[in-house]
Amino acid sequence: MKYKRYILMLLIFLLFGVTFFLLQDTLAKYRKKVDENVDISLASWNIKLNGESVAGKSSITGNITPIFDESEHVASGVLSPGIKGYFDIDIDASDVDVSFTYHLSVLASDVESYPDIIAYGYTLDPDNNGDVIDYAEDGIDGSIVHNTASTKIRVYIMWDDSDSNSMDNAQDTALAIANENITMKATFNFEQIKE
């Protein structure tokens, strides 16, 4: 009888062991760790100004050549008091996957020395639009929808020779004698539109 009890206890322990082993395998299915890769496409931010990418740059290397009004009294391609001209900036956002805002300011590189050389207006899409918008002192603001191939801005500049200008004729003459060229800076700031 002792022997039967011993076998019965052994069978019970064996039964518990088998049950535990089977149960552990079953519960393990609910505790498994599985790794999966999630492929995420990141938005491209490759803005180009006049064909040159601005990525990682603080300035672009290509110079913009303005076009000045023709006059029988002024040589071609130069700015003088009273002459107006323009230059175009093309923003290519075809490789930009997010909409963004831009701010453009145009100033003579040395505003104190050249206060009468100014941006006075601009046109958006000048190939299809002739409306000249007054250039505000704080610049031009706008937005561009992602993947837009071309947004052209024409900026109108002049050497102000009106009665409200800052420089007199002697200062205009001295400026032209002292400088063969001057530089205007077009500064852009771009910022993603966040929702």
Residue pairs with C-beta under 8 A, 6 or more apart in sequence:
43 96
43 97
43 98
44 95
44 96
44 97
45 55
45 96
45 97
45 98
45 192
46 53
46 55
46 95
46 96
47 53
47 54
47 55
47 91
47 92
47 93
47 96
47 100
47 190
48 54
48 91
48 92
48 93
48 95
49 60
49 89
49 90
49 91
49 92
49 188
50 60
50 62
50 64
50 88
50 89
50 90
51 62
51 90
51 92
52 60
52 61
52 62
54 60
54 188
54 190
64 87
64 88
64 89
64 186
65 87
66 79
66 85
66 86
66 87
66 157
67 85
67 86
67 87
68 74
68 76
68 77
68 78
68 79
68 83
68 84
68 85
69 83
69 84
69 85
70 76
71 83
74 80
74 83
79 85
79 117
79 157
79 158
79 159
80 159
80 176
81 116
81 159
81 160
81 161
81 169
81 172
82 158
82 159
82 161
83 158
83 159
84 120
84 156
84 157
84 158
85 156
85 157
85 158
86 154
86 155
86 156
86 157
87 154
87 155
87 157
87 186
88 126
88 152
88 153
88 154
88 155
89 104
89 152
89 153
89 155
89 186
90 150
90 151
90 152
91 102
91 144
91 150
91 151
91 152
91 153
92 149
92 150
93 100
93 144
93 145
93 146
93 147
93 148
93 149
93 151
94 147
94 148
94 149
94 150
95 147
96 144
96 146
96 147
96 148
97 146
97 147
98 146
98 192
98 193
99 143
99 144
99 145
99 146
99 192
99 193
100 143
100 144
100 146
100 190
100 191
100 192
100 193
101 141
101 142
101 143
101 144
101 190
101 191
101 193
102 140
102 141
102 142
102 143
102 144
102 188
102 189
102 190
102 191
103 139
103 140
103 141
103 188
103 189
104 139
104 140
104 141
104 153
104 155
104 186
104 187
104 188
105 138
105 139
105 140
105 186
105 187
106 119
106 135
106 139
106 155
106 157
106 184
106 185
106 186
106 187
107 119
107 184
107 185
107 187
108 114
108 115
108 117
108 118
108 182
108 183
108 184
108 185
109 182
109 183
109 184
109 185
110 182
113 175
114 175
114 182
115 165
115 166
115 167
116 159
116 160
116 161
116 165
116 166
116 167
116 172
117 157
117 158
117 159
117 160
117 182
117 184
118 135
118 157
118 158
118 160
119 135
119 155
119 156
119 157
119 184
120 134
120 135
120 156
120 157
120 158
120 160
121 132
121 133
121 134
121 135
121 155
121 156
122 132
122 133
122 135
122 140
122 153
122 154
122 155
122 156
123 129
123 130
123 131
123 132
123 133
123 153
123 154
123 156
124 133
124 142
124 151
124 152
124 153
125 151
125 152
126 152
126 154
127 152
132 156
135 155
135 156
140 153
140 155
142 151
142 153
143 193
144 151
155 186
157 184
159 172
160 166
161 172
167 175
